[in-house]
């Protein structure tokens, strides 16, 4: 498996375990420079930069951050 596919697979798994949209997980990891410890901290504490970046990766009107549903119109 090449590094990019492996990385994406790991991010998908990370998102699934946390019941979080892939776009949010990708944005978190991008902001964390792919450091899982930092990503976990961002996921738990939040960051104003995550949601705009996540919605820029999709046309979806809703994304999920754990048990929260986030509407594009509220970002």
C-alpha positions in Angstrom: 0.0 0.0 0.0 1.5 3.3 -0.9 1.9 6.0 1.8 -1.0 8.2 0.6 -3.5 5.3 0.5 -2.3 4.1 3.9 -2.7 7.5 5.3 -6.2 7.9 3.9 -7.2 4.5 5.1 -6.0 5.3 8.6 -7.9 8.6 8.6 -11.0 6.8 7.4 -10.6 4.3 10.3 -10.0 7.2 12.8 -13.2 8.9 11.5 -15.3 5.8 11.7 -14.3 5.0 15.3 -15.3 8.6 16.3 -18.4 8.6 14.2 -17.1 11.7 12.5 -17.4 12.7 8.8 -14.4 11.9 6.7 -14.1 15.5 5.6 -13.9 16.7 9.2 -11.3 14.0 10.0 -9.3 15.0 6.9 -9.4 18.7 7.9 -8.4 17.9 11.5 -5.4 15.8 10.3 -4.4 18.5 7.8 -4.5 21.1 10.5 -2.6 18.8 12.9 0.1 18.2 10.2 -0.9 14.5 10.3 0.1 14.1 14.0 -2.5 11.8 15.6 -1.9 13.2 19.1 -2.6 16.7 17.9 -5.5 15.5 15.8 -7.1 13.9 18.8 -6.7 17.1 20.8 -8.3 19.1 18.0 -11.2 16.6 17.8 -11.8 16.8 21.5 -11.4 20.6 21.9 -12.4 21.9 18.5 -10.9 24.5 16.3 -12.5 27.4 14.3 -10.5 26.3 11.3 -11.8 22.8 11.0 -15.3 23.3 9.7 -14.7 25.8 6.9 -11.9 23.5 5.7 -14.1 20.4 6.0 -17.0 21.9 4.1 -14.6 23.1 1.3 -13.9 19.3 0.7 -17.5 18.4 0.0 -20.8 19.6 -1.4 -22.7 18.0 1.6 -24.9 20.3 3.6 -24.3 18.4 6.8 -21.3 16.8 8.4 -20.9 14.9 11.7 -18.5 15.6 14.5 -19.1 12.8 16.9 -22.7 13.1 18.0 -23.0 16.6 16.6 -24.5 17.4 13.2 -23.1 20.5 11.7 -25.0 22.4 9.0 -23.1 24.2 6.3 -25.4 27.2 6.7 -24.2 27.6 10.3 -20.5 27.7 9.4 
